[in-house]
Amino acid sequence: MSADIEPACEHEVDRLTIGMSLEQAHRLTQRLLLAEVADPTARLQRLLGKTVGTGVHVASKPKNTSGCDRLTITLSPEQGRHLTHRLAPDSDAIPAHELTTH
């Protein structure tokens, strides 16, 4: 495996390039999938990011003595509208102002 770091100029971001064999790529993919199964919060954040764009944040709160585990999803109003449309594409029944976003 090899890794090259290319520092950015003022108009670009730094770039990291990792070269690996197909077998190494397969093992990395498997480990990442297992990590997602172990952390459903990370999986949900990745899936929401793919669905409505970057900037979505998912946080988990362990259950306390009086309740159950909770997840909080933070997204922009536009992302909320996009998610609502993806969940119910044939329905405009939920106006955007009724979405609760943080």
C-alpha positions as CSV (number, residue, x, y, z in Angstrom):
1,M,0.0,0.0,0.0
2,S,1.3,3.5,-0.8
3,A,0.0,6.9,0.2
4,D,0.8,10.3,-1.3
5,I,-0.1,13.7,0.1
6,E,-0.4,16.6,-2.2
7,P,-0.7,19.9,-0.4
8,A,-3.2,22.3,-1.8
9,C,-2.8,25.7,-3.4
10,E,-5.1,28.5,-2.2
11,H,-7.9,27.4,-4.5
12,E,-7.8,23.7,-3.9
13,V,-8.1,21.3,-0.9
14,D,-5.3,19.0,0.2
15,R,-5.4,15.6,-1.6
16,L,-4.5,12.2,-0.2
17,T,-4.1,9.4,-2.7
18,I,-3.9,5.8,-1.5
19,G,-2.8,3.1,-3.8
20,M,-3.6,-0.5,-2.9
21,S,-4.1,-3.9,-4.5
22,L,-7.6,-5.2,-5.3
23,E,-7.3,-7.6,-2.4
24,Q,-6.4,-4.8,0.0
25,A,-9.3,-2.8,-1.3
26,H,-11.7,-5.7,-0.8
27,R,-10.5,-6.1,2.8
28,L,-10.8,-2.4,3.5
29,T,-14.3,-2.4,2.1
30,Q,-15.3,-5.3,4.4
31,R,-13.8,-3.6,7.4
32,L,-15.7,-0.4,6.7
33,L,-19.0,-2.3,6.2
34,L,-18.4,-4.1,9.5
35,A,-17.7,-0.8,11.2
36,E,-21.0,0.6,9.9
37,V,-22.9,-2.4,11.2
38,A,-21.3,-1.8,14.6
39,D,-22.2,1.9,14.5
40,P,-25.7,2.4,13.0
41,T,-25.4,6.2,13.6
42,A,-22.5,6.4,11.2
43,R,-24.4,4.3,8.7
44,L,-27.5,6.5,8.9
45,Q,-25.4,9.7,8.6
46,R,-23.7,8.3,5.4
47,L,-27.0,7.2,3.9
48,L,-28.6,10.6,4.6
49,G,-25.6,12.4,3.2
50,K,-25.9,10.4,0.0
51,T,-29.6,11.1,-0.1
52,V,-29.8,14.9,0.7
53,G,-26.2,16.1,0.5
54,T,-23.3,16.8,2.8
55,G,-23.8,18.6,6.0
56,V,-26.2,16.2,7.6
57,H,-25.3,15.4,11.2
58,V,-26.6,12.4,13.2
59,A,-26.0,12.2,16.9
60,S,-27.0,9.4,19.3
61,K,-27.9,9.8,22.9
62,P,-27.8,6.6,25.0
63,K,-30.9,5.7,26.9
64,N,-31.3,7.0,30.4
65,T,-33.2,5.4,33.2
66,S,-36.5,6.8,32.0
67,G,-36.3,6.3,28.2
68,C,-34.8,4.7,25.2
69,D,-31.9,5.4,22.9
70,R,-32.5,8.5,20.8
71,L,-31.0,9.8,17.5
72,T,-31.0,13.5,16.5
73,I,-30.7,14.3,12.8
74,T,-29.6,17.9,12.0
75,L,-30.1,19.1,8.5
76,S,-30.9,22.3,6.6
77,P,-34.5,23.2,5.7
78,E,-33.7,22.5,2.0
79,Q,-32.3,19.1,3.0
80,G,-35.5,18.4,5.0
81,R,-37.7,19.2,2.0
82,H,-35.6,17.0,-0.2
83,L,-35.7,14.1,2.4
84,T,-39.5,14.5,2.7
85,H,-39.9,14.4,-1.0
86,R,-37.7,11.3,-1.3
87,L,-39.8,9.5,1.4
88,A,-43.1,10.5,-0.1
89,P,-42.5,11.6,-3.8
90,D,-46.2,11.7,-4.7
91,S,-47.3,13.7,-1.7
92,D,-46.8,17.4,-0.9
93,A,-48.9,16.9,2.2
94,I,-46.2,18.2,4.6
95,P,-45.5,21.9,3.9
96,A,-41.9,22.9,4.4
97,H,-42.7,25.2,7.3
98,E,-44.0,22.2,9.3
99,L,-40.6,20.5,9.2
100,T,-38.6,20.8,12.4
101,T,-34.9,21.3,11.7
102,H,-32.1,22.4,13.9
